[in-house]
């Protein structure tokens, strides 16, 4: 059954890379499939595990999404991973994808020589949120550069594949 998740993650990575969007037709059916599969394989415990994993996946990426660091498709996609893997699996996939994605973003900002502007923009968003008790809209954030865009679905795919290949045996994560 995880082959469906792998195919879905691959399709999401491709569309995220080519079109900079993840259409709902990919993560939403994956979420439902994960829940149904877990429920049919493990009964009520599987259903609960799947739902909690889905919510955990969404919550793990909510703050980066709310701060404008990624789109909603990646949030739903990690939720779909959680519906298949449960809390422990989605936490490991998230950790690995965050490490790989963070390194890729860091290299890209260094390559573009925009790391100072990137840090200033992040600082502005955080200070604004603290002072105003809400997140800034795009018009309230000064844009001094073109944003660095990296398809986060590809990092989620890498995190899932590495977790599947190594059985989640990453002592440096959990």
C-alpha angles and dihedrals in degrees: 000000000000088000086074090055091048091050091047092050090049092050091047091049091051095049092042090052096045103034103018091235138090109216116223089239088079109046100031096058088043090055092051093045092051092050094046092045094050092045093050093046099042107017121221092345090056092047092052093044091050094048093047090048090051092051091045091053091051094046093049091062099033096095096049088047093048091050091053096252096124144005129262093251092070090050092053091044093056087047088055089052088052092052088060101037106031125223099311093048096047091047090055094045089048093049094050094043091049091052093047093041093046092051092047092049091047092051091047094051090048091048091051091041090231101120094114093053091045092053091046091052092050091047091050092052093049095046091046091051091049095048099040099033090231138077118264121250118236090259090057094056116081111235112210095161143017108277120252107248120197122167103246092193088073090056091049088051091051091048091050094047093048091047091049094046096048096036092239092294098148106135090180090063106037 
